[in-house]
Amino acid sequence: MCYDRCNVGSKAVFVLAAMLAVAGAVLLIVAGSTGARGTQDHYLVENQQAFQLGVTDQLHCGYALYIKDTAPCTQVFSSTSVTSPGGGSVTLVNGCALTTESQPMQKLALLFPQESGGARVTGMYTVSSSAPIWATSSCGQLGRATSTFFTMLGILVSAVSVLIASCIFLWIGWCCLSPHPKLTATPAVPTLTEAKKSAVRPVIAAADLEQGSKI
């Protein structure tokens, strides 16, 4: 890149800039993989047709229910029922329309805790369906998404900062390059013919001068 202009200082700065660039690229890859892991669901219930989900406090966000992407979502939703801790029926929110084709699982429904007298009913909610169901906590999904976002944002900011530092060191290394060597003019060496001509000219001039003096 710098050929004969590189010196010890510029080489050291260029090596440091290259190391920072590699570190920045690694951080970008880590940020991408962190975001991908954060979008994965952590299921509390997997591949079960009858199970129970617990609500332990008034701030519980509820649950999201999933089925296989090959299952008929509308039919499975119609056959799915939830019983509250008091024995009453709980209304589910249809989630079939919330599923995208790129997901391996499709959302079946959202289960929110039943309310009585302005307070949420805590206890065990019983779920039964005609097809296997996967369940995950809605609060957990929100918490993981928020945590993943800020983690990925921090790594991304660090990666950009490292790449900017790499560019700065690259500029410093370029400024530390040795100056271009100055070109010096080399005097021309007369050839043998020119040297003979130069030696003959004084002799001819002297002969002409002597002849003129005789006249």
Backbone bond lengths (Angstrom), bond angles and torsions (degrees), N, CA, C in turn:
res aa  C-N    CA-C-N  psi(-1)  N-CA   C-N-CA  omega(-1)  CA-C   N-CA-C  phi
1 M - - - 1.459 - - 1.516 110.96 -
2 C 1.368 117.37 -41.85 1.464 119.77 -178.25 1.520 112.08 -111.61
3 Y 1.330 119.13 -6.04 1.450 124.30 176.09 1.526 110.61 54.98
4 D 1.351 117.12 -124.29 1.455 120.23 -175.26 1.519 113.02 -82.42
5 R 1.341 118.84 0.44 1.467 121.49 -179.74 1.525 112.32 -88.31
6 C 1.329 117.94 -10.62 1.461 121.03 -178.69 1.526 110.30 -71.41
7 N 1.313 114.99 134.36 1.450 120.73 173.03 1.523 108.64 -119.84
8 V 1.325 116.76 -177.34 1.466 120.30 -175.92 1.521 110.90 -63.53
9 G 1.320 117.37 -42.14 1.458 120.59 -178.85 1.514 113.11 -64.52
10 S 1.334 117.06 -46.21 1.465 120.25 -178.83 1.526 111.34 -66.57
11 K 1.340 116.95 -37.25 1.462 119.27 178.11 1.524 111.54 -63.42
12 A 1.335 116.12 -41.82 1.469 119.50 179.11 1.530 111.29 -63.45
13 V 1.328 116.56 -40.91 1.471 120.37 179.74 1.520 110.54 -67.48
14 F 1.322 118.06 -39.49 1.468 121.18 178.68 1.538 111.01 -64.88
15 V 1.331 117.07 -38.92 1.471 119.99 177.28 1.520 110.42 -63.92
16 L 1.334 116.69 -42.18 1.466 120.47 178.02 1.525 111.12 -63.48
17 A 1.331 117.19 -40.66 1.466 120.66 178.48 1.526 110.93 -63.53
18 A 1.334 116.90 -40.34 1.466 120.09 178.72 1.525 111.33 -65.21
19 M 1.331 117.31 -40.68 1.461 121.00 178.85 1.533 111.13 -63.91
20 L 1.327 116.63 -40.61 1.458 120.00 178.34 1.526 111.18 -66.70
21 A 1.336 117.00 -37.17 1.467 120.04 177.93 1.525 111.02 -63.50
22 V 1.330 116.54 -42.09 1.474 120.04 177.79 1.527 110.39 -64.35
23 A 1.328 116.65 -42.42 1.466 120.04 178.94 1.530 110.98 -62.62
24 G 1.341 116.74 -40.78 1.455 119.60 177.32 1.517 112.64 -63.23
25 A 1.330 116.86 -39.84 1.464 119.99 178.26 1.528 111.20 -65.16
26 V 1.333 116.48 -39.69 1.468 120.08 177.91 1.524 110.66 -63.50
27 L 1.330 117.03 -41.24 1.463 120.39 179.18 1.523 111.22 -64.36
28 L 1.322 117.71 -36.43 1.461 120.20 176.73 1.524 110.98 -63.99
29 I 1.322 116.95 -40.75 1.472 120.38 177.91 1.527 110.26 -64.63
30 V 1.336 116.27 -41.61 1.470 120.16 178.99 1.527 110.45 -63.14
31 A 1.338 116.83 -41.00 1.470 119.82 178.99 1.523 110.75 -61.89
32 G 1.336 117.05 -41.15 1.462 119.99 178.90 1.515 112.57 -65.69
33 S 1.335 116.51 -42.34 1.465 119.55 179.84 1.525 111.18 -68.96
34 T 1.329 117.58 -32.69 1.470 120.76 177.20 1.521 110.70 -65.44
35 G 1.326 116.63 -42.04 1.459 119.48 177.20 1.510 112.64 -64.84
36 A 1.332 116.88 -36.70 1.472 119.86 178.95 1.526 111.40 -67.33
37 R 1.336 116.85 -40.35 1.463 119.78 178.92 1.521 111.58 -68.07
38 G 1.333 116.19 -31.56 1.457 118.92 -178.14 1.513 113.47 -70.11
39 T 1.353 117.20 -21.40 1.461 120.01 -179.74 1.528 112.79 -84.66
40 Q 1.321 117.58 -6.67 1.460 120.76 -179.55 1.531 109.50 -79.00
41 D 1.320 115.20 137.22 1.465 120.82 179.53 1.520 110.39 -84.16
42 H 1.340 115.29 144.12 1.458 122.12 175.40 1.523 106.77 -109.02
43 Y 1.319 115.14 107.21 1.462 119.83 -172.94 1.525 111.00 -84.22
44 L 1.338 114.54 134.84 1.464 121.38 174.16 1.522 110.90 -84.47
45 V 1.329 115.52 -30.23 1.463 122.28 177.48 1.518 107.77 -129.01
46 E 1.313 117.27 135.59 1.458 120.97 -178.19 1.525 110.60 -132.12
47 N 1.340 114.56 128.58 1.467 122.58 169.84 1.549 112.91 54.17
48 Q 1.330 115.25 49.62 1.460 120.51 178.65 1.525 110.25 -129.11
49 Q 1.324 116.08 144.33 1.460 121.56 179.61 1.528 112.58 -96.95
50 A 1.305 118.10 -20.83 1.464 122.40 177.15 1.525 108.69 -139.77
51 F 1.325 116.35 126.47 1.470 120.20 -176.65 1.527 108.70 -162.62
52 Q 1.323 116.37 175.76 1.455 122.45 179.04 1.528 110.11 -124.78
53 L 1.335 115.55 143.61 1.454 123.22 176.96 1.521 108.19 -123.40
54 G 1.323 116.18 133.84 1.453 120.07 -176.03 1.517 113.36 -99.17
55 V 1.327 115.70 141.36 1.464 123.09 172.25 1.523 106.37 -117.29
56 T 1.315 116.85 114.74 1.470 120.73 -171.14 1.520 113.96 -104.60
57 D 1.334 118.86 -15.30 1.464 119.04 -178.88 1.517 110.40 -147.07
58 Q 1.331 115.17 169.89 1.453 121.56 -176.93 1.529 113.39 -72.90
59 L 1.326 117.56 -15.96 1.466 121.58 -178.03 1.524 112.65 -96.58
60 H 1.314 116.71 9.71 1.468 119.62 -177.87 1.532 110.17 -66.18
61 C 1.341 115.84 135.94 1.469 120.95 -175.79 1.524 113.10 -85.00
62 G 1.331 118.24 -12.81 1.454 120.34 -175.94 1.514 112.08 99.55
63 Y 1.337 115.35 -165.38 1.460 121.14 -175.38 1.528 110.50 -133.73
64 A 1.339 114.17 154.21 1.460 121.59 172.87 1.517 108.07 -111.76
65 L 1.335 116.60 130.25 1.467 122.06 -177.68 1.522 109.72 -106.45
66 Y 1.325 116.68 136.97 1.465 122.55 -177.42 1.527 109.71 -127.21
67 I 1.332 114.83 155.92 1.465 122.31 172.88 1.522 107.83 -135.05
68 K 1.329 116.10 171.50 1.464 120.22 178.08 1.526 110.49 -62.66
69 D 1.321 114.77 150.61 1.468 118.93 -178.19 1.522 112.69 -68.09
70 T 1.341 117.68 -16.75 1.466 121.00 179.97 1.534 112.83 -89.88
71 A 1.328 117.27 -9.35 1.470 120.90 -177.80 1.527 110.12 -79.40
72 P 1.346 118.12 145.92 1.476 121.53 176.40 1.528 109.99 -71.74
73 C 1.310 116.56 103.97 1.466 121.04 -170.56 1.531 112.11 -61.34
74 T 1.325 117.55 -45.45 1.466 120.15 -176.34 1.524 111.33 -63.24
75 Q 1.328 116.59 -42.28 1.459 119.71 179.99 1.528 111.70 -67.21
76 V 1.320 116.49 -41.29 1.461 119.91 179.59 1.528 110.23 -65.81
77 F 1.326 117.42 -38.60 1.461 120.41 179.04 1.528 110.75 -62.24
78 S 1.326 116.17 -40.57 1.468 119.85 179.87 1.524 112.44 -64.82
79 S 1.342 116.26 -28.69 1.468 119.77 -177.81 1.526 112.70 -95.18
80 T 1.314 118.18 2.55 1.468 121.64 -178.67 1.530 109.78 -95.83
81 S 1.311 116.86 132.71 1.462 122.07 179.03 1.515 110.27 -133.46
82 V 1.338 115.79 150.75 1.464 122.21 179.78 1.518 108.31 -130.10
83 T 1.317 115.80 133.76 1.465 122.24 179.23 1.523 108.94 -113.84
84 S 1.338 116.00 130.19 1.460 121.78 -179.30 1.519 111.05 -73.63
85 P 1.325 118.28 168.22 1.482 120.11 177.58 1.522 113.00 -58.32
86 G 1.346 117.25 -26.93 1.456 119.91 179.29 1.511 113.66 -86.70
87 G 1.313 118.36 -1.19 1.459 122.39 178.89 1.507 114.39 96.66
88 G 1.344 118.61 -1.20 1.456 121.41 179.50 1.523 112.23 -83.59
89 S 1.321 114.80 163.83 1.467 120.61 179.57 1.524 109.60 -84.56
90 V 1.308 115.71 139.12 1.476 122.52 -179.68 1.521 108.75 -109.01
91 T 1.320 116.29 131.71 1.460 121.34 179.77 1.529 110.34 -81.71
92 L 1.317 116.37 129.10 1.461 122.44 177.66 1.523 110.18 -93.89
93 V 1.316 115.91 151.38 1.464 122.09 174.50 1.519 107.81 -95.94
94 N 1.331 116.53 120.89 1.460 121.21 -177.76 1.527 110.69 -62.93
95 G 1.334 115.82 126.46 1.461 120.54 -179.04 1.512 113.52 -115.41
96 C 1.341 117.15 11.30 1.471 119.67 -177.49 1.528 111.99 -61.82
97 A 1.325 116.93 -34.38 1.466 120.17 -177.59 1.520 112.43 -77.66
98 L 1.340 118.15 -8.32 1.468 121.89 -176.89 1.513 112.81 -91.25
99 T 1.323 117.56 0.44 1.464 121.56 -175.67 1.520 110.83 -90.67
100 T 1.341 116.25 137.05 1.460 122.13 173.87 1.517 109.54 -101.10
101 E 1.326 116.30 155.68 1.461 120.76 -176.04 1.517 113.29 -69.79
102 S 1.332 117.47 -19.37 1.464 120.58 -177.10 1.525 112.46 -79.58
103 Q 1.342 118.64 -11.70 1.453 120.99 -177.68 1.532 110.72 -88.00
104 P 1.338 116.91 140.71 1.477 119.69 178.32 1.527 112.64 -71.62
105 M 1.338 116.77 -24.66 1.458 121.54 177.74 1.532 108.68 -116.90
106 Q 1.326 116.00 147.80 1.462 119.67 177.01 1.525 109.80 -111.05
107 K 1.337 113.81 142.61 1.459 118.93 -177.60 1.519 109.42 -75.62
108 L 1.327 115.26 128.20 1.467 121.34 -179.50 1.520 111.20 -90.92
109 A 1.319 117.12 -50.23 1.465 119.74 -174.35 1.521 110.26 -164.62
110 L 1.322 114.26 166.14 1.464 122.56 173.45 1.525 107.71 -113.81
111 L 1.319 115.03 130.29 1.463 120.58 -179.42 1.523 108.89 -110.65
112 F 1.333 116.09 115.92 1.460 121.29 177.59 1.524 109.14 -107.09
113 P 1.329 118.34 143.80 1.462 120.75 179.44 1.533 111.01 -60.03
114 Q 1.310 115.29 142.43 1.455 121.00 178.71 1.529 110.33 -70.80
115 E 1.319 116.65 145.73 1.456 121.56 179.94 1.520 110.05 -111.08
116 S 1.326 114.94 142.85 1.465 121.10 178.23 1.528 108.17 -143.80
117 G 1.336 115.26 119.45 1.468 119.52 -179.24 1.504 112.78 65.09
118 G 1.345 118.05 31.19 1.462 121.67 179.23 1.505 114.07 82.69
119 A 1.302 119.42 2.64 1.469 123.02 179.76 1.511 109.45 -123.75
120 R 1.293 116.77 149.65 1.453 121.89 178.94 1.520 110.48 -78.03
121 V 1.316 114.45 140.01 1.462 120.61 -179.39 1.524 108.97 -83.00
122 T 1.311 116.50 116.68 1.463 121.38 178.97 1.526 110.26 -90.60
123 G 1.317 114.48 159.89 1.458 119.91 -179.57 1.518 110.88 132.17
124 M 1.332 116.42 -161.03 1.453 122.35 -177.12 1.530 110.48 -99.49
125 Y 1.334 115.88 127.45 1.462 123.03 177.29 1.518 107.86 -102.84
126 T 1.322 116.36 128.28 1.469 122.26 -176.74 1.528 109.77 -97.40
127 V 1.331 116.24 127.22 1.462 122.89 -178.87 1.519 109.19 -115.44
128 S 1.320 116.32 134.89 1.468 120.83 175.20 1.520 108.84 -138.19
129 S 1.332 116.35 144.94 1.460 120.45 -176.37 1.521 109.27 -153.61
130 S 1.342 114.95 165.49 1.465 120.26 178.05 1.522 111.99 -84.66
131 A 1.320 117.59 -8.27 1.469 121.48 -178.86 1.523 109.69 -131.64
132 P 1.320 117.72 155.23 1.475 120.55 177.67 1.532 110.86 -60.92
133 I 1.326 116.07 140.87 1.458 122.54 -175.78 1.519 109.44 -126.06
134 W 1.331 115.13 146.32 1.462 123.49 171.15 1.529 106.63 -114.29
135 A 1.319 117.73 137.91 1.465 121.55 -177.00 1.524 110.11 -128.70
136 T 1.327 115.42 141.74 1.459 121.52 176.78 1.513 109.26 -139.69
137 S 1.319 116.98 153.96 1.457 121.91 -178.12 1.526 110.46 -77.66
138 S 1.323 117.02 130.21 1.463 120.48 178.21 1.521 111.02 -66.54
139 C 1.336 116.91 -36.02 1.471 120.33 176.74 1.527 110.36 -63.77
140 G 1.337 116.21 -40.36 1.455 119.94 178.85 1.512 112.06 -64.61
141 Q 1.334 116.48 -39.66 1.460 120.33 177.64 1.514 110.97 -61.44
142 L 1.334 116.65 -45.14 1.463 120.61 -179.48 1.519 111.21 -65.27
143 G 1.347 115.83 -42.71 1.466 119.06 179.81 1.518 112.54 -64.77
144 R 1.342 116.35 -41.55 1.473 119.68 178.98 1.518 111.03 -66.45
145 A 1.325 116.33 -39.68 1.463 119.11 -179.54 1.524 110.84 -64.70
146 T 1.345 116.73 -42.80 1.465 120.32 179.57 1.519 111.51 -65.64
147 S 1.341 115.73 -46.32 1.464 119.81 179.69 1.521 111.62 -62.67
148 T 1.323 116.11 -42.04 1.464 120.15 -179.96 1.519 111.13 -64.68
149 F 1.331 116.08 -39.55 1.464 119.79 -178.65 1.524 110.91 -61.86
150 F 1.330 117.07 -48.67 1.464 119.83 -177.81 1.527 111.42 -69.68
151 T 1.333 116.89 -34.36 1.460 118.97 176.15 1.523 111.30 -65.01
152 M 1.330 115.29 -46.41 1.460 119.81 179.13 1.527 110.83 -64.15
153 L 1.346 116.88 -37.72 1.459 120.33 178.96 1.525 111.02 -64.22
154 G 1.338 116.75 -42.02 1.463 119.89 178.51 1.517 112.35 -63.23
155 I 1.340 116.36 -43.41 1.467 119.57 178.59 1.519 110.82 -65.44
156 L 1.336 116.58 -38.61 1.456 120.32 -179.42 1.523 111.38 -65.54
157 V 1.341 116.89 -41.70 1.465 120.42 177.49 1.525 110.36 -63.37
158 S 1.325 116.51 -40.80 1.468 119.91 177.84 1.527 111.08 -63.30
159 A 1.334 116.62 -41.09 1.467 120.08 179.91 1.518 111.19 -63.64
160 V 1.333 116.74 -43.66 1.468 120.03 179.41 1.526 110.79 -64.76
161 S 1.337 116.76 -39.31 1.465 120.33 178.99 1.528 111.15 -63.67
162 V 1.320 116.33 -41.86 1.468 120.33 179.45 1.529 110.45 -65.70
163 L 1.325 117.58 -40.58 1.468 120.42 179.16 1.529 110.99 -66.23
164 I 1.330 117.16 -38.37 1.468 119.97 176.81 1.523 110.06 -64.15
165 A 1.333 116.86 -42.51 1.469 120.20 176.85 1.522 111.16 -61.10
166 S 1.336 116.71 -37.58 1.463 120.21 177.75 1.524 111.19 -62.10
167 C 1.337 116.32 -43.24 1.464 120.14 178.31 1.526 111.27 -63.71
168 I 1.343 116.86 -38.73 1.470 120.40 179.47 1.525 110.50 -64.23
169 F 1.326 116.73 -45.41 1.467 119.64 179.10 1.524 111.14 -66.09
170 L 1.326 117.00 -32.65 1.456 119.80 176.60 1.523 110.32 -64.09
171 W 1.325 116.33 -40.78 1.466 120.50 178.10 1.532 110.72 -66.96
172 I 1.356 116.23 -39.99 1.466 119.71 178.54 1.532 110.21 -63.48
173 G 1.326 116.65 -42.65 1.461 119.59 178.24 1.514 112.77 -62.06
174 W 1.333 115.96 -37.03 1.461 119.44 178.15 1.531 110.99 -66.79
175 C 1.350 115.42 -36.74 1.465 118.86 178.78 1.529 111.70 -70.85
176 C 1.330 117.10 -23.70 1.464 120.70 -178.32 1.528 113.42 -86.06
177 L 1.318 116.74 1.85 1.466 118.73 -179.82 1.525 110.55 -64.89
178 S 1.315 115.23 148.90 1.466 120.11 177.18 1.517 109.36 -66.77
179 P 1.354 117.62 147.73 1.472 119.70 179.88 1.520 111.58 -66.12
180 H 1.330 114.68 158.48 1.466 119.26 177.39 1.529 110.12 -62.25
181 P 1.336 118.45 137.25 1.475 119.97 178.09 1.535 110.85 -64.96
182 K 1.365 115.03 136.99 1.465 119.95 -179.80 1.531 110.29 -76.35
183 L 1.320 114.94 137.75 1.459 120.75 179.85 1.526 108.62 -87.72
184 T 1.349 118.65 124.39 1.466 123.74 179.28 1.520 109.19 -106.46
185 A 1.319 114.51 137.88 1.472 119.77 -178.84 1.524 110.04 -76.22
186 T 1.300 117.61 132.20 1.463 123.48 179.32 1.523 109.13 -98.04
187 P 1.370 118.68 123.96 1.468 119.56 -178.71 1.525 111.30 -62.33
188 A 1.325 113.82 142.16 1.462 119.22 -177.37 1.525 110.69 -72.60
189 V 1.299 116.36 137.06 1.474 122.14 178.84 1.519 108.08 -92.17
190 P 1.330 117.56 121.23 1.471 118.92 -178.63 1.524 111.53 -64.63
191 T 1.317 114.27 144.11 1.460 119.55 178.64 1.529 109.84 -78.63
192 L 1.341 114.82 172.65 1.459 119.78 -178.10 1.527 111.54 -63.96
193 T 1.330 116.43 -37.87 1.470 120.29 -179.49 1.514 110.44 -65.53
194 E 1.387 115.27 -44.18 1.456 118.83 -179.92 1.519 110.57 -65.15
195 A 1.357 117.38 -35.60 1.461 119.93 179.38 1.529 110.87 -65.49
196 K 1.349 117.93 -39.43 1.461 121.21 178.22 1.521 110.65 -65.11
197 K 1.351 115.25 -42.63 1.468 118.74 179.29 1.519 110.73 -62.22
198 S 1.346 116.64 -39.31 1.472 120.02 -179.75 1.522 110.41 -66.76
199 A 1.344 117.37 -33.93 1.469 119.90 179.99 1.517 111.65 -75.40
200 V 1.356 118.22 -29.27 1.463 121.64 -177.13 1.513 110.44 -77.54
201 R 1.348 118.13 -33.41 1.467 121.71 -174.78 1.529 111.64 -58.15
202 P 1.340 121.37 -44.23 1.478 119.63 179.61 1.528 112.48 -65.63
203 V 1.339 115.97 -33.27 1.459 118.72 179.88 1.512 110.22 -67.40
204 I 1.333 116.80 -42.86 1.459 120.63 179.25 1.516 109.99 -65.46
205 A 1.318 116.09 -40.31 1.465 119.70 -179.59 1.521 109.94 -64.74
206 A 1.326 118.24 -39.14 1.470 121.53 179.96 1.515 110.20 -68.12
207 A 1.335 117.27 -38.66 1.458 120.32 179.80 1.513 110.16 -66.36
208 D 1.284 117.87 -40.76 1.466 121.23 178.82 1.520 110.16 -64.81
209 L 1.314 116.74 -39.29 1.453 120.18 -179.93 1.514 110.46 -66.25
210 E 1.347 119.35 -39.60 1.451 123.01 -179.68 1.520 110.92 -68.41
211 Q 1.317 116.89 -40.10 1.451 120.81 178.81 1.517 110.34 -65.72
212 G 1.292 117.51 -36.38 1.459 120.66 179.68 1.508 111.67 -69.08
213 S 1.305 117.62 -32.32 1.458 120.46 -179.34 1.510 110.15 -72.22
214 K 1.335 117.70 -32.38 1.455 120.12 178.15 1.511 110.48 -68.40
215 I 1.270 116.60 -37.86 1.467 119.14 -179.30 1.529 109.20 -68.45
